[in-house]
Amino acid sequence: MRADRFRRRIATLGDLTEAIAEARSKRLTAGFFGVCGLSLVVGFVEVALAAHEGLSTTAIVFGGAAALTILFSLLETALALRPKVNTAARARAAMRVVMVVMFIGLAAAAVHQAIADVPTRHVAFWLACGGTFACAAALLLPWTVGEAAAATLPAFLVWLVLLFVVPNGSIDPFGRLALGVAGVVVAAVPMWLGFLNQRRWEEDDERAALSREVSHTRDELGRARIVHDAMFKPPLEDGPIEVSYRYDPLREIGGDFVHILRCPRTSRVTTTVIDVSGHGLAAALTVNRLFGELERVIAEAKGDVTPHMLLTQLNRYIHLTMSAHSMFATAACVQIDPFARTIRWVVAGHPPPLLRTKSGKVRRLDCTTLVLGAAPPEVFDTEEQTQPIEPGDCVIIYTDGAFEARCPLGKQFGLKRLEESVAFDPPPRDFPTFLANLVARHHEGRPDDDLLVVQITFKGGARMVVGGAA
């Protein structure tokens, strides 16, 4: 189940931590039983050596070593198979097995060399056998440098002493010195393998720590998304004017925003789309501040506002509080009066909204003023525009994430193609979803900006509406 969650990229922090711990436990358990198996092999090799010597003192020495090795290995294996034995206990048992088996073999070699009638090289020969066993154990077990040193280094140090203490007429002093240097090199191999293991575990721990930070950040962004989404008023679905929208932020939260206001007294619907410079958390925090300013202006005007009033006040706020930090915003504010059947708009550096008539003709509502925050309040002029609107007409407001979306080859979706899509006949019932899907197919799941598409539809007729999105 956990592996399936990793394949589908929905694994949690707990899954990663458990997977790392489980991998270590499995490797240690497998390594422990592997070392016990190697120990049994060592014991049978000692049995073969005893059999080769026939009835002699040497046979007794190697036979005793074989018996001790096999019995100890079987005992540790039996103890480790108990149901309540944990991973830490198996780790300690593995270190005991390696250390004891190496000392038993070394003791047998030293005793045989000391009591032999002829000069022998069993202590020297132990380096090859003991070194191979130690390196194999270090490969099987997930030891750190310290654990590898604790399990193998004592036997190598004792061997180094015995090499120069136990009589051996077949090796001259220079040969013993060379063997000693070789022993130091061989003794370092298990510790080097332990170092590699330790690096691997440290990297796993770093990944787990990073995952904890990512998980914490994701949780924080999730809570921020709840607060951010609460600023978006619900779509208008009743009355003479309908407003719907589709918002796809590049990250959890973004810098695009739509504010919908229906005046309870006049039924005029004012839709304001804002696109703050930048992406992510900084842009979302800016949107939060602009939302508060919008609500203040609307509350002071008791809901009876105009595009000119809203964007003038927003420009003043951004210029005084944010322009020094290079934070600006584009905006498009469209207001439809169902009684007068007129549309009024101000576009401040924003991509031109598209007015689609019932007959299918598409017209741009061109930009009328500067980007918000770029000019001081005394020189900012909104140049509010007005024109008649007929039942069945709709206005599409969008952010630059719609037409600047690029395909994998780098080609933009383009404003012309966006206009052609809005002119599509017969028109879709839900333009925001229709356009968002076209853009998603164009960039093939690799967006590089927030996307917001708003549809304002004048259905005709007029009636007083109390409540709503005001």
N, C-alpha and C positions, 0 to 999 in steps of 0.2 A: 504493500500500500504506500509506504513512504517513497519507495523508488518510483512509483507511478506519479506521485506528487512532484518529485524532482523533474521527471520527464515533461510534465505539463507546466512546469515553472510556477507552481503554486505552493511550494514547500515553505514552511514557516521557520522561524529561528529555532524553535524546539526540535523540528525535524533535523536541522543541520547539526545542532549540538548532540542529539541522540545518535545521529549517523556517525559522527566522529568518535564518540565514546564506544559505540557498538563495533566500529572497525578496529579500534585499539583492542577491545576485549577479544574479538574473534582472532586477531593476529596473535595476541599473547597466548590464548588457549591453544591454537594450532601450533605455535612455536614451542609451547611447553611439551606437548605430546610428541612433537618432532624431536626435541632434545632427548626425551626419554627413549625414543626409538634409537637415536644415535648412540645413547649410552649402552643400550642392549647390544648394538653392533660392536661397540668397543669391548664389551664383556666377552662376546663370542670370539673376537680376535685374540683376546688374552687366553681363552680356552684353547684356540688353535696353537698359540705359542707354547702353552703348557704341554699339549699333546706332542708337539714336535720335539720337545726336550726329553721325552720318555720318563723313566723313573729316576728322577734326580731332584736335587734341592731346587734347581731352577724351575722345574715343573711345579713343585709345591708353591713357590713364590707366585708364579703367574696364575696357577690354579686358584690360590687364595684371592688374588686380585680380581680374577674373573668372577668368583663367587660373590665377593663383596660388591662389585659393580652391578652385577645382574640383580642381586637381592635388593640393593638400595634403589635401583631404578624401578623395579617392580613395586616396592613399598611406596615410593613417592607417587607413582602412577595410581596405585590403589587409593591412597589418601586424597589425591586430587579429584578422583571420580565421585567423592561423596557429594550429595546434593547441596549441602550448605556451604561448600567451598566457593569463595568469591574470587574475582579476578586478581585482587591484590595478593591473596594467599598463593595462587598459582604462580604469580610473578616471583614471590620469595622462594617457592619450591623450585622453580626453574634455575634460579641462581645457585641454590644449594646443590642441585644435581650436577651442574657444570663444574662447580668448584670441587665437589667431592670426587667426581669421576677423574678429573685432572690430577688431583692429589693421589688417588689410589694408583693410577698408572705411573705417576712419577715415583712414588714410593717403591713400587714393584721394580721399576728400572734401576733405581739407586741401590736397592738391596741386592738385586742380581749382580750388578756390576761390582759391588763391594765384596761379595762372597764367591765370585767366580774364580775358578782355578786359572783361567787364561784371561788376558786383557780383553775387555768388551767395550762396546760403544752404546750401550742401552740408554744411558742418560742423554747422550747426544742425539740418539735416534728418537727419543721422546719429543724433542722439539718439533719434528715433522708431524708426529701423531697428535700431540697435544695442541700444537698450533692449528692444525686442520680442524680438530674438534672445536676449539674456541672460536675460530672464524665462522664455522658452520652454525654454531649456536648464536653468534651475533647476527648472522643473516636471518635466522629463523625467528628470533625474539626481538620485540621492539624496544631494545635497550637504549638508554641514554648513555652519554659518555661515562658518567659516574657509575651507573649500574654495570656497564661492561667492564670497567676497571675493577669494581668490587668483586665480580665473579671470576675474572681470569688473571688479573695482575698478580695476586699473591702466589699462584702456582708458578708463574714465570719468574718471579723474584727468587723463590726457593730453588727452582731449577738452575738459575744463574749461580747461586751459591754452591749447589751440588756439583755443577760443572767443574768448578775449580777445587772442590774438596774431595770428592770421591775419586779414588785412584783409577787411572786409565792410561795404561802404558801405550795404547795404540794411537794416542793423539798428543802431539807436542804442544808446548805452551802457546806458540803462535796460532796453532789450529784452534785451541780452546778460546783464545782471544777473538778469533774470527767468528767462531760459533756464538760467542757471547754477543757480539755486535748483531749477528743475524737474529738471535733471540729477542733483542730489543726491538728490532724491526717487526718481527712476527707478533710480539706482544702489543705493538701499536695498532695492528690491523683491526682487532675487535673494537678498540676504542674509536678508531676512525669510522667504523660502521655505526657505532653508537652515536657519533657526532652527526652523521647523515640522518639517522632516525630522529635525533633531537631537533634538527633543523626542520624536518618534515612535520613533527608534532607542533613546533612553534608556529609554522606557517598555518597549520590547521587552527591553532588557537587564535592567531591573528584574524583568520577568516571568520571564525566564530564571533570574535569581538567586533569586527567590522559589521557582521550581520546584525549584532545587537544594536549597533548605532543606526544601521539602515532601518531596522525594524522600529526603533524608537522614533526616527525621523518620519517614517511612513505613518506611524500612529499619530504623530503630531500634525502631519499634513492632512491626514484623514479628518481629524477634529477641526483643522482650519478650513477644510473643504465644506464641512457642515455649516460653519459660520459664514463662509463666503457665499454658499448657495442660498443661504437665508436672505441675502440682499436682493436676490432676483425675485421680482414679483411674479405671481402665477400668470399664465397667459389669459387674455380676455377671450371668452368664448360666447358671451351673450351681448345683446345690444346691437346697435347699428354698425359698430366697428369691432373687428376681431383682430387680435394680436397673438401671434405664435412665434416661437423662436427655437433655434437649435444651437447649443453651445458645446464645443469640444475643445477644452483647454489642452495645450501641449503637455503640461504636467498636471499635477493634482489640482492646482489652482493657477489662475492666469490673470492677464491684464485687460481682458475684454469684458464689457459689462453692458447690460440693457436695463433701463429703468422705464417702467410703464406707469402712467398716471391717467386716471379718468376723473375729471372734475365732477363731483356730485351735482353741482348746480347747473352747469352748462352742457354736460355730457361730452365735452371736448376730450379727445384722447391725445396725450402727448407722449411720444416714444423717443427716448434718448439713448443712443448707442455711443459708448466711450471706448476708445482703444488707447491704453496707457503704453508709453514707450517701455520696451523690455518685456521679459517673460518671468514666470515663476513667482516666488514669494514676494520680491520687492514690488513687482507690478501689482500683485494682489493686495498688498498693504496700501498702495496708492489708491487703488479702486475703493478700498474700504473707506479711506478718508474722503474721497469724492462723493461716495454714497451719502456719508453724513452731511456733507455740504449741500447736496441736492435736497435731502430731506429737510434741512433747515430752511432753505429758500422756499420750498413748497409750503412748509408749515407757516411761515411768515406771510406768504401770499394767500393762505387758506385754500390752496389747491388751484387757484385761478392764475395760471402762469402762461407765458408765451415762450417760444423758442429763443427770442431775443433776450428775455430776462434770464432764463436759465443759463445760457452759454456765456452771457456777460458776467454773471456772478461766478460761474465756474472758472472763467479766465482770470478774474481778479484773484480768486482763491489760489489757483495754481501758480500764478505769477508771483504772488506775495510769499507763498510758503514752500514751493517746490522747484521753481525755475533755477534757484541758486544751486540745486543739486542735479541739474540737467534732467529733471523729470518733467516731461510734457505729455500732452494727450491730444489725440484727434477726437472729434465728436460730430455726430449728426443728430439733430433734433427735428423731428417731424410731428406736426400737430394737425389733426383732422377735426373739423367742426361739422358734425352731422346735420345741424340745422342750416348753416350757411352753405354747406356742401363746398367747402374750400379746404385747401391744404396749405399750410405754412411751414416753412422750413428754414433752418440755418445749418450750413455744413462748414465746420471749422477744420480745414486741412484733412478731412476724412475722405475716403473713396466715395464717389458720388452715388447716392442711393438711386435705385432704378424704379421709375413709375411705369407700371404696366397697365394699360387701359383694357377695358373689357374686350375691345376689338383685337388685342394682341400686340399693339404697338408699344414699343419700349422707349422711354425718354429718360435721360440722365437729369437728376437734380444736382446741378453742378455746385462746386465749392463756392462759398460766399465770403469766407473770412479766413484768418490765419489759424495756425495750430494754437490750441489753448495753452496759455502761459508764455507764449513767445513775445507778446506785446504788453506793455503796461496798460492798466485799465483806461487811462485817459485817451489813448489812441486806438483802442480796440473797437472796431465797428463790425457788427454782425451782418448787416445788409440782409435782413430777413426778407424772404421771397414768398409770394402768395399766388395761387392759381386755383381755378375751379376743379372739382373732382366729381366723378360720376359713379353711381352704383356699379359695382363689379370691378372697379379699379383697385389696384393694390400697389403698395410700395415695398420694395425689398431693400433693406439696409444690411450691410455686411461689413466685415472687417477685412484687412488686407490678407489674412490667412486664407481667404477664399480664392482670390485671383493670383496671388503670388506663390501658391503651392507648386512645387516642382516635381516632375517625374524623375525616375532614376537617371535619365539622360540629361537632366538639368533644364528641361523646357518648362516654362511657367504655364499654369492653367490659362491665365490671361483674362483681361477685362472684356475683350471682345467675345470670347467664348462664354464668359459669364452672362453677358447681355443676350447672346443667342440662346442660352439655356433658359433665361427668364422669358424669352419670347416663344418658348416651346409651345406648340399647339397640338392637341389640347393641353391646357395647363394642368399641372398636378394640383391636387387639393392641398398638399403640404409642401410648399416651396422650400422651407428650411431643410427638411429631410432630403428632398430631391437634390438640392444643390450640394448639401454636405456629402451625400453618397457619390455624386459625380466627382467632387474634389478628392474624396478618399480613394476612388478608383484611379485617379490621375497620379497621386503621389504613392500609391501602392503601399499604404500603411506606414509611410515614413514622413509624417508631417514635420514641419520646421517652424510652425507658428500656431497661436491660438486661432480658432475658427468660431465665428459667431454670425449667424444668419437670422434676420428678423423679417417677418411678413406682417404687414398691416393691410387689412382688407376692409374696404368700405362697402357694406352690403346694401346700403340704401335705407330710406326711411329714417326716422328719428324718434326717439322717445326718451323721456327723462329716466335716468338710471340712478338709483340711490345705492351707495356703497361701492363695491367693486374693488378695483386695484388702486384707488386713491390713497 
